[in-house]
Amino acid sequence: MSITNSYVFQDWNSNQYNVKGRFVMIAFRCASFVSKYILLKIIFCWYLLIYKVVIGWLLSVEIDPKAAIGKYGFGSVITGTARIGDNCTIRHLTTISSKKKEDGSLGPSPIIGNNVDIGVNASIIGGVHIGNDVIIGAGAVVTKNIKSYCVVGGNPTVVLKMIYKFPLDKDLIEGNTLDIF
């Protein structure tokens, strides 16, 4: 069996304006093909290692070569001047973006604190401030500020519960949530 253009380049149109997306998916398709056959794994073990280093470590994209993926276009978008703190997890299909104003210009971008866990398909839109140690549920639409130490979810987003850490942080006691950087 040979690698055909329809197999390797099946994602080409889905990622028409996304050079990184095209590169990642071509590398994935080749790694996927090599992973199917033991002899190819032995011969091209160097390629699988390069794939893991470049795609996984350098580009921070995790796609296991054994995964079965149809035609694919990348979905996570971070635009504008968004600021994201340390130790944040941003899952796939997430949008962190500015709002477009009536005059066509972009408004302020979100500011996200440290240790924020953002679920799949979440949207964080506009000049919102998200505090530290926040969990944003899958599919949440965030358009208003979120205090630190919260679990939020829904559309529109609501606080589902507060996370208390003992001893209580000074910021939690004083209600300071925007001094996150």
Sequence and secondary structure as in RCSB ss.txt:
>XXXX:A:sequence
MSITNSYVFQDWNSNQYNVKGRFVMIAFRCASFVSKYILLKIIFCWYLLIYKVVIGWLLSVEIDPKAAIGKYGFG
SVITGTARIGDNCTIRHLTTISSKKKEDGSLGPSPIIGNNVDIGVNASIIGGVHIGNDVIIGAGAVVTKNIKSYC
VVGGNPTVVLKMIYKFPLDKDLIEGNTLDIF
>XXXX:A:secstr
    HHHHTTTTTTTTT HHHHHHHHHHHHHHHHHT HHHHHHTHHHHHHHIIIIIIIS     TT    S    
 EE TT EE TT EE TT EEE  B TTS B    EE SS EE TT EEESS EE SS EE TT EE S B SSE
EEETTTTEEEEE   SS  HHHHHT  S   
